[in-house]
Amino acid sequence: MKNYRFLNKITTAMIVAVLSFSCKSSVSRNAEQAKATEKPKPQQNLIYGDLIIKEQSDYLMIPVSLAEQNEDKGVDLNLSRSYENGRNNQLYNIIFYQKQGSEAHLLLNKKAIIASFDLLEVKAANKPTTRVWLYKIIDQDTNTDKKINSEDATIGYLSDLSGKNLQQITPNNTRIISWVVVSGQNAIFLKIIKDSDNDKKFTKEDKTNFVRVNLNKIGMGTEIISDKIEQEIKSYIFK
């Protein structure tokens, strides 16, 4: 009787083991079959926009975007007036090509979105005309949603007409609101908003300021309204 029970237990264990192995094998085969039938995601095609040609520059420009973009439709690109096509596509780069040669290079060497670009011409009396490109570029995931889009900071950059010597001119974690050129000072003044409450958003609760950029020596702009000045203003208004 004991031998019968022992044999019965062994038989049951063997059946369970066989069934378990069979189930695992079936699941593994199904997973492999599903993986084999999965179609790889098609790579989006690059779209090259119409040539942008400025007489003042020795280089022509070719905007680079992607085809059939459906994400982030709410982005207002506010592109340069000379760029009429592809307004529904985000710009990811710009190719600069020498008109009288074969040299070509990219504006950016990283993933980013070019929200806008404008040619600045600063004419001051008895001085040579200063010409630079002003870009508004989104290149950091400031709201940490693992995307680079219109919800993130928009930073100001300047380059020469060849698309070289790209320089950041507004602080990180800010967004450009507007800008104006002051020819007499050979400078550009940009109004910015800062994520001053660190909530990873740009709202009316955040502080604004103005940044002055000297076009004679391009670099990070200097904020005009200091904390001391702001506190002094508040002391007069709120006392």
ROSE-4610 file (N, C-alpha, C; in Angstrom, 1 decimal, always signed):
// ROSE-4610
residu = [M/M/M/K/K/K/N/N/N/Y/Y/Y/R/R/R/F/F/F/L/L/L/N/N/N/K/K/K/I/I/I/T/T/T/T/T/T/A/A/A/M/M/M/I/I/I/V/V/V/A/A/A/V/V/V/L/L/L/S/S/S/F/F/F/S/S/S/C/C/C/K/K/K/S/S/S/S/S/S/V/V/V/S/S/S/R/R/R/N/N/N/A/A/A/E/E/E/Q/Q/Q/A/A/A/K/K/K/A/A/A/T/T/T/E/E/E/K/K/K/P/P/P/K/K/K/P/P/P/Q/Q/Q/Q/Q/Q/N/N/N/L/L/L/I/I/I/Y/Y/Y/G/G/G/D/D/D/L/L/L/I/I/I/I/I/I/K/K/K/E/E/E/Q/Q/Q/S/S/S/D/D/D/Y/Y/Y/L/L/L/M/M/M/I/I/I/P/P/P/V/V/V/S/S/S/L/L/L/A/A/A/E/E/E/Q/Q/Q/N/N/N/E/E/E/D/D/D/K/K/K/G/G/G/V/V/V/D/D/D/L/L/L/N/N/N/L/L/L/S/S/S/R/R/R/S/S/S/Y/Y/Y/E/E/E/N/N/N/G/G/G/R/R/R/N/N/N/N/N/N/Q/Q/Q/L/L/L/Y/Y/Y/N/N/N/I/I/I/I/I/I/F/F/F/Y/Y/Y/Q/Q/Q/K/K/K/Q/Q/Q/G/G/G/S/S/S/E/E/E/A/A/A/H/H/H/L/L/L/L/L/L/L/L/L/N/N/N/K/K/K/K/K/K/A/A/A/I/I/I/I/I/I/A/A/A/S/S/S/F/F/F/D/D/D/L/L/L/L/L/L/E/E/E/V/V/V/K/K/K/A/A/A/A/A/A/N/N/N/K/K/K/P/P/P/T/T/T/T/T/T/R/R/R/V/V/V/W/W/W/L/L/L/Y/Y/Y/K/K/K/I/I/I/I/I/I/D/D/D/Q/Q/Q/D/D/D/T/T/T/N/N/N/T/T/T/D/D/D/K/K/K/K/K/K/I/I/I/N/N/N/S/S/S/E/E/E/D/D/D/A/A/A/T/T/T/I/I/I/G/G/G/Y/Y/Y/L/L/L/S/S/S/D/D/D/L/L/L/S/S/S/G/G/G/K/K/K/N/N/N/L/L/L/Q/Q/Q/Q/Q/Q/I/I/I/T/T/T/P/P/P/N/N/N/N/N/N/T/T/T/R/R/R/I/I/I/I/I/I/S/S/S/W/W/W/V/V/V/V/V/V/V/V/V/S/S/S/G/G/G/Q/Q/Q/N/N/N/A/A/A/I/I/I/F/F/F/L/L/L/K/K/K/I/I/I/I/I/I/K/K/K/D/D/D/S/S/S/D/D/D/N/N/N/D/D/D/K/K/K/K/K/K/F/F/F/T/T/T/K/K/K/E/E/E/D/D/D/K/K/K/T/T/T/N/N/N/F/F/F/V/V/V/R/R/R/V/V/V/N/N/N/L/L/L/N/N/N/K/K/K/I/I/I/G/G/G/M/M/M/G/G/G/T/T/T/E/E/E/I/I/I/I/I/I/S/S/S/D/D/D/K/K/K/I/I/I/E/E/E/Q/Q/Q/E/E/E/I/I/I/K/K/K/S/S/S/Y/Y/Y/I/I/I/F/F/F/K/K/K]
num = [1/1/1/2/2/2/3/3/3/4/4/4/5/5/5/6/6/6/7/7/7/8/8/8/9/9/9/10/10/10/11/11/11/12/12/12/13/13/13/14/14/14/15/15/15/16/16/16/17/17/17/18/18/18/19/19/19/20/20/20/21/21/21/22/22/22/23/23/23/24/24/24/25/25/25/26/26/26/27/27/27/28/28/28/29/29/29/30/30/30/31/31/31/32/32/32/33/33/33/34/34/34/35/35/35/36/36/36/37/37/37/38/38/38/39/39/39/40/40/40/41/41/41/42/42/42/43/43/43/44/44/44/45/45/45/46/46/46/47/47/47/48/48/48/49/49/49/50/50/50/51/51/51/52/52/52/53/53/53/54/54/54/55/55/55/56/56/56/57/57/57/58/58/58/59/59/59/60/60/60/61/61/61/62/62/62/63/63/63/64/64/64/65/65/65/66/66/66/67/67/67/68/68/68/69/69/69/70/70/70/71/71/71/72/72/72/73/73/73/74/74/74/75/75/75/76/76/76/77/77/77/78/78/78/79/79/79/80/80/80/81/81/81/82/82/82/83/83/83/84/84/84/85/85/85/86/86/86/87/87/87/88/88/88/89/89/89/90/90/90/91/91/91/92/92/92/93/93/93/94/94/94/95/95/95/96/96/96/97/97/97/98/98/98/99/99/99/100/100/100/101/101/101/102/102/102/103/103/103/104/104/104/105/105/105/106/106/106/107/107/107/108/108/108/109/109/109/110/110/110/111/111/111/112/112/112/113/113/113/114/114/114/115/115/115/116/116/116/117/117/117/118/118/118/119/119/119/120/120/120/121/121/121/122/122/122/123/123/123/124/124/124/125/125/125/126/126/126/127/127/127/128/128/128/129/129/129/130/130/130/131/131/131/132/132/132/133/133/133/134/134/134/135/135/135/136/136/136/137/137/137/138/138/138/139/139/139/140/140/140/141/141/141/142/142/142/143/143/143/144/144/144/145/145/145/146/146/146/147/147/147/148/148/148/149/149/149/150/150/150/151/151/151/152/152/152/153/153/153/154/154/154/155/155/155/156/156/156/157/157/157/158/158/158/159/159/159/160/160/160/161/161/161/162/162/162/163/163/163/164/164/164/165/165/165/166/166/166/167/167/167/168/168/168/169/169/169/170/170/170/171/171/171/172/172/172/173/173/173/174/174/174/175/175/175/176/176/176/177/177/177/178/178/178/179/179/179/180/180/180/181/181/181/182/182/182/183/183/183/184/184/184/185/185/185/186/186/186/187/187/187/188/188/188/189/189/189/190/190/190/191/191/191/192/192/192/193/193/193/194/194/194/195/195/195/196/196/196/197/197/197/198/198/198/199/199/199/200/200/200/201/201/201/202/202/202/203/203/203/204/204/204/205/205/205/206/206/206/207/207/207/208/208/208/209/209/209/210/210/210/211/211/211/212/212/212/213/213/213/214/214/214/215/215/215/216/216/216/217/217/217/218/218/218/219/219/219/220/220/220/221/221/221/222/222/222/223/223/223/224/224/224/225/225/225/226/226/226/227/227/227/228/228/228/229/229/229/230/230/230/231/231/231/232/232/232/233/233/233/234/234/234/235/235/235/236/236/236/237/237/237/238/238/238/239/239/239]
x = [+0.8/+0.0/+0.9/+1.9/+2.8/+3.5/+3.9/+4.6/+3.7/+2.4/+1.4/+1.3/+1.2/+1.1/+2.3/+3.5/+4.8/+4.8/+4.4/+4.4/+3.4/+2.3/+1.3/+1.8/+2.5/+3.1/+4.1/+5.0/+6.0/+5.3/+4.3/+3.6/+3.0/+2.3/+1.7/+2.7/+3.9/+4.9/+5.5/+5.6/+6.1/+5.1/+3.8/+2.8/+2.8/+2.9/+2.9/+4.1/+5.3/+6.5/+6.4/+5.9/+5.7/+4.8/+3.6/+2.7/+3.3/+4.0/+4.7/+5.7/+6.5/+7.5/+6.8/+5.7/+4.9/+4.3/+3.8/+3.2/+4.3/+5.4/+6.5/+7.0/+7.1/+7.6/+6.6/+5.3/+4.3/+4.3/+4.5/+4.5/+5.8/+6.9/+8.1/+8.0/+7.3/+7.1/+6.2/+5.2/+4.2/+4.9/+5.8/+6.5/+7.4/+8.1/+9.1/+8.3/+7.2/+6.4/+5.9/+5.4/+4.9/+6.0/+7.2/+8.3/+8.7/+8.7/+9.0/+8.1/+6.8/+5.8/+5.7/+6.3/+6.3/+7.0/+6.4/+7.0/+7.8/+9.1/+9.9/+9.2/+9.3/+8.7/+9.4/+8.7/+9.3/+10.0/+11.2/+11.9/+11.4/+11.1/+10.6/+11.6/+11.1/+11.9/+12.3/+13.5/+13.9/+13.2/+12.8/+12.2/+13.2/+13.6/+14.4/+13.6/+13.5/+12.6/+13.2/+12.5/+13.0/+14.2/+15.1/+16.3/+16.0/+16.8/+16.7/+18.0/+17.8/+19.0/+18.9/+20.0/+20.1/+21.3/+21.1/+22.2/+23.3/+23.0/+24.0/+25.0/+24.6/+25.4/+26.0/+27.2/+27.9/+27.3/+26.4/+25.8/+24.3/+23.9/+22.4/+22.0/+20.8/+20.3/+19.3/+19.3/+18.3/+17.8/+16.5/+15.9/+15.6/+15.8/+15.7/+14.5/+13.5/+12.4/+12.1/+11.1/+10.7/+9.3/+9.0/+7.8/+6.7/+5.5/+4.3/+4.4/+4.6/+4.6/+3.2/+2.9/+1.5/+1.6/+2.8/+2.9/+3.1/+2.7/+2.9/+2.4/+1.2/+0.7/+0.5/+0.5/+0.3/+1.5/+2.6/+3.8/+3.7/+3.9/+3.9/+5.4/+5.7/+7.1/+7.5/+6.6/+6.9/+8.2/+8.2/+9.4/+9.8/+11.0/+11.4/+10.5/+10.2/+9.3/+9.7/+11.0/+11.5/+11.2/+10.8/+10.6/+9.1/+8.5/+7.1/+6.5/+7.4/+6.9/+7.3/+6.5/+6.8/+6.5/+5.6/+5.2/+4.6/+4.1/+3.5/+4.5/+5.8/+6.8/+7.8/+8.3/+9.3/+10.6/+11.4/+12.8/+13.7/+14.5/+15.5/+16.9/+17.2/+18.5/+18.4/+19.5/+19.7/+21.0/+21.0/+22.2/+22.7/+23.9/+24.5/+25.4/+25.2/+26.0/+26.6/+27.9/+28.6/+28.2/+27.8/+27.3/+28.4/+29.6/+30.7/+31.7/+31.2/+32.1/+31.3/+31.9/+31.2/+31.1/+31.5/+31.6/+30.1/+29.8/+28.5/+28.6/+27.8/+27.9/+26.5/+26.3/+25.1/+25.2/+24.0/+24.0/+24.2/+23.4/+23.4/+24.1/+24.8/+25.4/+24.7/+23.4/+22.7/+21.2/+20.4/+19.0/+18.3/+17.6/+16.9/+15.8/+15.0/+14.0/+14.3/+14.3/+14.5/+13.1/+12.8/+11.4/+11.3/+12.3/+12.3/+13.7/+13.9/+15.2/+14.9/+15.7/+15.6/+16.9/+17.0/+18.3/+18.2/+19.2/+19.4/+20.4/+20.0/+20.9/+20.9/+22.1/+22.2/+23.1/+22.5/+23.1/+23.3/+24.6/+24.9/+25.7/+25.6/+26.3/+27.8/+28.5/+29.9/+30.5/+29.7/+30.1/+29.7/+30.5/+30.0/+28.8/+27.9/+26.7/+26.9/+26.3/+26.4/+25.3/+25.6/+24.6/+24.8/+23.8/+23.8/+22.4/+22.4/+21.2/+20.8/+19.6/+19.0/+18.1/+18.3/+17.5/+16.9/+15.7/+15.0/+15.0/+15.7/+16.0/+15.5/+14.9/+14.4/+15.4/+16.3/+17.3/+17.4/+16.5/+16.5/+15.1/+15.0/+13.8/+13.6/+13.2/+13.1/+11.9/+10.9/+9.8/+9.8/+10.9/+11.2/+10.1/+9.5/+8.5/+9.0/+10.4/+11.1/+10.8/+10.5/+10.3/+10.9/+11.3/+11.7/+10.6/+9.8/+8.7/+8.5/+7.3/+7.0/+6.8/+6.7/+6.5/+7.8/+8.9/+10.2/+10.7/+11.9/+12.5/+12.9/+12.8/+13.2/+14.4/+15.6/+16.8/+17.2/+17.8/+18.3/+19.7/+19.9/+21.3/+21.6/+22.8/+23.2/+24.3/+24.3/+25.5/+25.8/+27.0/+27.3/+26.5/+26.7/+25.8/+26.2/+27.3/+27.7/+27.1/+26.4/+25.9/+26.9/+28.0/+29.1/+29.2/+30.0/+30.2/+28.9/+28.1/+26.8/+27.1/+26.4/+26.6/+25.2/+25.1/+23.9/+24.0/+22.8/+22.8/+21.7/+20.8/+19.9/+20.1/+19.8/+20.1/+19.3/+19.8/+19.0/+17.7/+16.8/+15.5/+14.7/+14.8/+14.1/+13.4/+12.5/+11.8/+11.8/+12.1/+12.1/+10.7/+10.4/+9.0/+9.1/+10.1/+10.2/+11.7/+12.0/+13.3/+13.3/+14.3/+14.4/+15.9/+16.2/+17.6/+17.7/+18.8/+19.1/+20.4/+20.2/+21.4/+22.4/+22.1/+23.0/+24.0/+23.5/+24.4/+24.9/+24.6/+25.0/+24.7/+23.4/+23.0/+21.6/+21.3/+19.9/+19.4/+18.2/+17.6/+16.5/+16.5/+15.5/+14.7/+13.4/+12.6/+12.4/+12.6/+12.6/+11.7/+11.2/+10.5/+11.3/+11.4/+12.2/+11.3/+11.6/+10.9/+11.3/+10.9/+11.5/+10.9/+9.7/+9.2/+9.5/+10.3/+10.9/+9.8/+8.6/+7.6/+7.6/+8.7/+9.0/+7.9/+7.3/+6.4/+6.7/+6.2/+6.3/+4.9/+4.6/+3.3/+3.4/+2.3/+2.2/+2.8/+3.0/+3.6/+5.1/+5.7/+7.1/+7.6/+8.9/+9.4/+9.9/+9.8/+10.3/+11.5/+12.3/+13.5/+13.9/+14.9/+15.4/+16.9/+17.4/+18.8/+19.4/+20.5/+21.2/+22.4/+22.5/+23.5/+24.3/+25.6/+26.5/+26.9/+26.5/+26.8/+28.3/+29.0/+30.4/+31.2/+30.7/+31.3/+30.2/+29.8/+28.6/+28.9/+28.0/+28.1/+26.8/+26.9/+25.7/+25.3/+24.0/+23.5/+23.5/+23.5/+23.5/+22.0/+21.6/+20.2/+20.2/+19.2/+19.2/+18.6/+17.5/+16.9/+17.5/+18.2/+18.9/+17.9/+18.2/+17.4/+17.3/+18.4/+18.4/+17.3/+17.3/+16.4/+15.0/+14.7/+13.4/+12.9/+13.8/+13.4/+13.1/+13.8/+13.6/+12.3/+11.9/+10.6/+9.5/+9.6/+8.6/+8.4/+9.6/+9.5/+8.7/+8.7/+7.9/+6.4/+6.2/+4.8/+4.0/+4.7/+3.9/+4.0/+4.7/+4.8/+3.5]
y = [-1.2/+0.0/+1.3/+1.2/+2.3/+2.5/+1.4/+1.5/+2.1/+1.7/+2.3/+3.8/+4.3/+5.7/+6.5/+5.8/+6.5/+6.6/+5.5/+5.5/+6.5/+6.6/+7.6/+9.0/+9.3/+10.7/+11.0/+10.0/+10.2/+10.4/+9.6/+9.8/+11.2/+11.6/+13.0/+14.1/+14.0/+15.0/+15.0/+13.8/+13.8/+14.4/+14.2/+14.8/+16.3/+16.8/+18.2/+18.9/+18.2/+18.7/+18.8/+17.7/+17.7/+18.8/+18.9/+20.0/+21.4/+21.6/+22.9/+23.2/+22.2/+22.4/+22.7/+22.0/+22.1/+23.5/+24.0/+25.4/+26.4/+26.3/+27.2/+27.2/+26.0/+25.9/+26.6/+26.4/+27.0/+28.5/+29.1/+30.5/+31.1/+30.4/+30.8/+30.8/+29.8/+29.7/+30.8/+31.1/+32.1/+33.5/+33.7/+35.0/+35.2/+34.1/+34.2/+34.4/+33.7/+33.9/+35.4/+35.9/+37.3/+38.3/+38.0/+38.9/+38.8/+37.6/+37.4/+38.1/+38.2/+38.8/+40.3/+40.9/+42.3/+43.0/+44.1/+44.8/+46.0/+46.2/+47.3/+48.6/+49.5/+50.9/+51.6/+52.0/+52.7/+54.0/+54.2/+55.5/+56.6/+57.7/+58.9/+59.5/+60.0/+60.6/+62.0/+62.4/+63.8/+64.7/+65.8/+66.8/+68.0/+68.3/+69.5/+70.6/+71.7/+72.8/+73.6/+74.6/+75.4/+76.2/+76.5/+77.2/+78.6/+79.0/+80.3/+81.1/+82.1/+82.7/+84.2/+84.7/+86.1/+86.7/+87.8/+88.4/+88.8/+89.1/+89.6/+88.5/+87.2/+86.1/+85.3/+84.8/+83.9/+82.5/+82.2/+80.9/+80.9/+79.8/+79.6/+78.6/+78.5/+77.7/+76.7/+75.5/+74.4/+73.9/+74.3/+73.8/+72.3/+71.6/+70.2/+69.9/+69.1/+68.7/+67.2/+66.7/+65.3/+65.3/+64.2/+64.1/+63.5/+63.9/+63.3/+63.4/+64.6/+64.7/+65.0/+64.2/+64.3/+64.8/+64.7/+65.1/+66.6/+67.1/+68.4/+69.4/+69.2/+70.1/+71.6/+71.7/+73.1/+74.0/+73.5/+74.4/+75.5/+76.7/+77.9/+78.1/+77.7/+77.8/+79.3/+80.1/+81.5/+81.6/+80.9/+80.9/+82.2/+82.3/+83.4/+83.7/+85.0/+85.3/+84.8/+84.6/+84.1/+82.6/+81.9/+80.5/+80.2/+80.0/+80.0/+78.5/+77.6/+76.2/+75.4/+74.3/+73.5/+74.1/+75.0/+75.6/+74.6/+73.5/+72.5/+71.5/+71.7/+70.7/+71.5/+70.8/+71.3/+71.2/+72.3/+72.3/+71.7/+70.7/+70.1/+70.5/+71.1/+71.6/+72.5/+73.1/+73.9/+73.6/+73.3/+73.1/+74.5/+74.8/+76.0/+75.5/+76.1/+75.7/+76.9/+76.8/+78.0/+78.2/+79.4/+79.7/+79.5/+79.9/+79.9/+78.7/+77.7/+76.6/+75.3/+74.4/+73.1/+72.8/+73.7/+73.5/+73.6/+72.5/+72.5/+72.0/+72.5/+72.1/+72.3/+71.7/+71.9/+73.0/+73.6/+74.6/+73.9/+72.8/+72.2/+70.8/+70.5/+69.2/+68.4/+68.6/+67.9/+67.9/+67.1/+67.1/+68.3/+69.0/+70.2/+70.6/+71.6/+72.1/+73.6/+74.0/+75.4/+76.1/+76.8/+77.4/+78.6/+79.3/+80.5/+80.9/+81.6/+82.2/+83.5/+84.5/+85.8/+86.4/+87.1/+87.8/+89.2/+89.5/+90.8/+91.6/+92.8/+93.8/+95.0/+95.3/+96.5/+97.5/+98.6/+99.7/+100.9/+101.2/+102.4/+103.3/+104.6/+105.7/+105.5/+105.6/+105.5/+104.2/+103.1/+101.8/+100.8/+99.7/+98.7/+98.0/+97.5/+96.9/+95.5/+95.3/+94.0/+93.1/+91.9/+90.9/+89.6/+89.1/+87.8/+87.2/+85.9/+85.1/+84.9/+85.2/+85.0/+83.8/+82.9/+81.6/+81.5/+81.0/+80.5/+79.0/+78.4/+76.9/+76.2/+75.1/+74.2/+73.1/+73.0/+71.9/+71.2/+71.5/+70.8/+70.4/+69.2/+68.7/+69.3/+70.6/+71.3/+70.8/+70.3/+69.9/+68.4/+67.7/+66.3/+65.3/+65.6/+64.6/+63.7/+63.7/+62.9/+63.2/+64.5/+65.0/+66.4/+66.8/+68.1/+68.7/+69.7/+70.3/+71.7/+72.2/+73.6/+73.9/+72.9/+73.1/+73.4/+73.2/+73.4/+74.8/+75.1/+76.4/+76.6/+77.9/+78.3/+79.3/+78.9/+79.7/+80.4/+81.6/+82.4/+82.1/+82.0/+81.8/+82.8/+83.1/+83.9/+83.2/+83.3/+82.8/+83.8/+83.7/+84.6/+84.1/+84.8/+84.5/+83.1/+82.5/+81.2/+80.1/+80.5/+79.4/+78.9/+79.6/+79.2/+80.1/+79.7/+80.5/+80.7/+79.6/+79.6/+79.9/+80.9/+81.3/+81.4/+80.8/+81.0/+82.4/+83.1/+84.5/+84.7/+83.7/+83.8/+82.7/+82.8/+81.8/+80.5/+79.4/+78.2/+78.3/+77.5/+77.4/+78.7/+79.4/+80.6/+80.5/+81.4/+81.5/+82.9/+83.1/+84.4/+84.9/+86.1/+86.6/+87.6/+88.4/+89.4/+89.9/+90.6/+91.2/+92.4/+93.3/+94.5/+94.8/+95.4/+95.8/+97.3/+97.7/+99.1/+99.4/+99.9/+100.1/+101.0/+102.1/+103.0/+102.3/+101.3/+100.6/+99.3/+99.0/+97.7/+96.6/+96.6/+95.6/+95.1/+94.0/+93.4/+93.2/+93.6/+93.5/+92.4/+91.4/+90.4/+90.3/+90.2/+90.0/+88.6/+88.1/+86.7/+86.4/+85.2/+84.7/+83.6/+83.5/+82.5/+81.6/+80.3/+79.4/+79.7/+80.8/+81.3/+80.5/+79.9/+79.0/+77.6/+77.2/+75.9/+74.8/+75.2/+74.2/+73.5/+73.8/+73.2/+73.6/+74.8/+75.4/+76.9/+77.5/+78.9/+79.5/+80.2/+80.8/+82.2/+82.8/+84.2/+84.4/+83.3/+83.4/+83.5/+83.3/+83.4/+84.8/+85.1/+86.4/+86.6/+87.9/+88.3/+89.2/+89.3/+90.2/+90.6/+91.4/+91.8/+91.5/+91.0/+90.6/+91.5/+92.1/+92.9/+92.1/+92.0/+91.3/+92.3/+92.4/+93.2/+92.5/+93.1/+92.5/+92.7/+93.5/+93.7/+92.5/+91.9/+90.8/+89.9/+89.0/+88.1/+87.1/+87.0/+86.0/+86.0/+85.3/+85.3/+86.7/+87.0/+88.4/+88.7/+90.0/+90.4/+90.8/+90.3/+90.7/+92.1/+92.9/+94.3/+94.5/+93.8/+94.1/+93.2/+93.7/+93.0/+92.7/+91.8/+91.5/+92.7/+93.5/+94.7/+95.7/+95.9/+96.9/+96.4/+95.1/+94.6/+94.7/+94.5/+94.6/+96.1/+97.0/+98.4/+98.8/+98.3/+98.6/+98.1/+96.9/+96.4/+97.2/+97.7/+98.5/+99.8/+100.3/+101.5/+101.2/+100.1/+99.7/+99.1/+98.2/+97.5/+98.0/+99.1/+99.6/+100.2]
z = [+0.0/+0.0/+0.0/+0.8/+0.9/-0.4/-1.1/-2.4/-3.4/-3.3/-4.3/-4.1/-2.8/-2.6/-3.1/-2.9/-3.3/-4.8/-5.5/-6.9/-7.5/-6.8/-7.2/-7.1/-6.0/-5.9/-6.9/-7.2/-8.2/-9.6/-9.9/-11.2/-11.3/-10.2/-10.2/-10.4/-9.8/-9.9/-11.3/-11.9/-13.3/-14.3/-14.0/-14.9/-14.8/-13.6/-13.3/-14.0/-13.9/-14.5/-16.0/-16.6/-18.0/-18.5/-17.8/-18.2/-18.0/-16.9/-16.7/-17.8/-18.2/-19.3/-20.6/-20.8/-22.1/-22.2/-21.0/-21.0/-21.3/-20.6/-20.8/-22.2/-22.8/-24.2/-25.1/-24.8/-25.7/-25.6/-24.3/-24.2/-24.9/-24.7/-25.4/-26.9/-27.4/-28.9/-29.4/-28.6/-29.0/-28.9/-27.9/-27.8/-29.0/-29.3/-30.5/-31.8/-31.9/-33.2/-33.2/-32.1/-32.1/-32.4/-31.9/-32.1/-33.6/-34.2/-35.6/-36.5/-36.1/-37.0/-36.8/-35.7/-35.5/-36.6/-37.1/-38.2/-37.5/-38.0/-37.4/-37.8/-36.8/-37.1/-38.2/-39.2/-40.3/-39.8/-40.3/-40.0/-40.7/-40.0/-40.7/-41.7/-42.8/-43.8/-43.4/-43.7/-43.6/-44.7/-44.3/-45.2/-45.3/-46.5/-46.7/-47.2/-46.5/-46.9/-48.1/-48.6/-49.7/-49.3/-50.2/-50.0/-49.4/-48.4/-47.9/-48.4/-49.2/-49.8/-49.4/-48.8/-48.4/-49.2/-49.8/-50.6/-49.6/-48.4/-47.5/-47.0/-47.3/-46.8/-47.9/-47.7/-48.7/-48.6/-47.7/-47.5/-47.7/-48.3/-48.4/-47.3/-47.0/-45.9/-46.3/-45.7/-46.0/-44.7/-44.4/-43.2/-43.2/-42.1/-41.9/-41.0/-41.4/-40.6/-40.8/-40.3/-40.5/-41.1/-41.9/-42.6/-41.6/-41.9/-41.2/-39.7/-39.2/-37.7/-37.2/-36.2/-35.6/-34.2/-33.6/-32.2/-32.0/-30.9/-30.5/-31.6/-32.0/-33.1/-32.6/-31.3/-30.8/-30.9/-31.3/-31.3/-32.3/-31.9/-32.8/-33.2/-34.4/-34.9/-35.1/-35.5/-35.7/-36.6/-37.7/-38.5/-39.2/-39.6/-40.4/-41.5/-41.8/-42.8/-44.2/-44.4/-45.7/-45.8/-44.8/-44.9/-44.8/-46.0/-46.2/-46.1/-46.5/-46.5/-45.2/-45.0/-43.9/-42.6/-42.5/-41.2/-40.2/-40.7/-39.8/-39.3/-39.7/-39.3/-38.4/-37.4/-36.5/-37.2/-37.0/-37.6/-36.6/-37.0/-36.2/-36.5/-37.6/-37.9/-39.1/-39.5/-40.7/-41.3/-42.6/-43.4/-43.9/-43.7/-44.4/-45.5/-46.7/-47.9/-48.5/-48.7/-49.3/-50.7/-51.1/-52.4/-53.5/-53.2/-54.2/-53.9/-53.3/-53.0/-52.8/-52.1/-51.8/-50.4/-49.5/-48.1/-47.5/-46.7/-46.1/-44.6/-43.8/-42.4/-41.7/-40.6/-39.8/-38.8/-38.5/-37.4/-36.1/-35.8/-34.5/-34.6/-33.5/-33.3/-32.2/-32.0/-31.0/-31.3/-30.6/-30.9/-30.3/-31.0/-30.6/-31.6/-31.2/-32.1/-32.2/-33.5/-33.8/-33.9/-32.9/-32.8/-33.8/-34.0/-34.9/-35.2/-36.3/-36.7/-37.5/-37.2/-37.8/-38.1/-39.2/-39.6/-39.0/-38.2/-37.6/-38.4/-38.7/-39.4/-38.5/-38.0/-37.1/-37.8/-38.1/-38.8/-37.9/-37.6/-36.8/-37.6/-37.3/-38.0/-37.9/-39.1/-39.1/-38.6/-38.7/-38.3/-39.3/-39.5/-40.4/-39.9/-40.8/-40.4/-39.8/-38.7/-38.0/-38.5/-38.9/-39.4/-38.7/-38.0/-37.3/-37.4/-37.2/-37.1/-35.6/-35.3/-34.0/-34.0/-33.1/-33.1/-31.7/-31.7/-30.5/-30.6/-29.6/-29.7/-28.4/-28.6/-27.5/-27.5/-26.5/-26.5/-25.2/-24.2/-22.9/-22.5/-21.9/-21.4/-20.0/-19.9/-18.6/-17.8/-18.4/-17.5/-17.3/-17.6/-17.3/-17.7/-18.9/-19.4/-20.5/-20.6/-21.5/-23.0/-23.2/-24.5/-24.6/-25.8/-26.1/-26.9/-26.4/-27.1/-26.6/-27.0/-26.7/-25.2/-24.4/-23.0/-22.3/-23.0/-22.4/-22.6/-22.0/-22.1/-23.6/-23.9/-25.3/-25.1/-25.6/-25.3/-26.6/-26.4/-27.5/-27.8/-29.1/-29.7/-30.8/-31.0/-32.1/-32.9/-34.2/-35.0/-36.0/-36.7/-37.8/-39.0/-40.2/-41.3/-41.9/-41.6/-42.1/-41.2/-40.1/-39.2/-38.3/-38.2/-37.3/-36.1/-35.1/-33.9/-33.2/-33.0/-32.3/-30.9/-30.3/-28.9/-28.2/-27.0/-26.2/-25.6/-25.7/-25.2/-24.0/-23.8/-22.7/-21.7/-20.4/-19.4/-19.7/-19.1/-19.1/-18.3/-18.6/-17.9/-18.0/-19.2/-19.4/-20.8/-21.1/-22.3/-22.8/-24.1/-24.7/-25.0/-24.6/-24.8/-26.0/-26.1/-27.2/-27.2/-28.3/-28.4/-29.2/-29.1/-29.8/-30.0/-31.2/-31.5/-31.3/-30.6/-30.4/-31.1/-32.3/-33.2/-32.7/-32.0/-31.4/-30.5/-29.8/-28.8/-29.4/-30.6/-31.3/-30.3/-29.8/-28.8/-29.1/-28.6/-28.6/-27.2/-26.9/-25.6/-25.8/-24.9/-25.0/-23.7/-23.8/-22.6/-22.4/-21.1/-20.9/-19.6/-19.5/-18.3/-17.8/-16.5/-15.8/-15.0/-14.9/-14.0/-12.6/-12.1/-10.8/-9.6/-9.8/-8.7/-8.8/-9.8/-10.0/-10.1/-10.7/-10.9/-12.2/-13.0/-14.3/-15.4/-15.1/-16.0/-16.1/-17.2/-17.4/-17.3/-16.2/-15.9/-15.5/-15.2/-14.8/-13.4/-12.7/-11.4/-11.4/-12.6/-12.7/-13.0/-12.7/-12.9/-14.3/-14.7/-16.0/-15.8/-16.9/-16.8/-18.2/-18.3/-19.6/-19.7/-20.8/-21.0/-22.1/-21.8/-22.8/-23.4/-24.7/-25.4/-26.3/-26.0/-26.8/-28.1/-29.2/-30.5/-30.9/-30.2/-30.5/-29.9/-28.8/-28.2/-27.7/-28.6/-28.4/-27.3/-26.3/-25.3/-24.5/-23.3/-22.5/-22.1/-22.2/-21.9/-20.5/-20.2/-18.8/-18.4/-17.3/-16.8/-16.3/-16.7/-16.4/-15.0/-14.6/-13.3/-12.3/-11.4/-10.3/-9.2/-8.3/-7.1/-6.2/-6.1/-5.3/-5.8/-7.2/-7.8/-7.6/-7.7/-7.6/-6.1/-5.2/-3.8/-3.5/-4.0/-3.8/-4.4/-5.6/-6.2/-5.3/-4.8/-3.9/-2.6/-2.1/-0.9/-1.1/-2.3/-2.5/-2.8/-3.5/-3.9/-2.8/-2.0/-1.0/+0.4/+0.6/+2.0/+2.5]
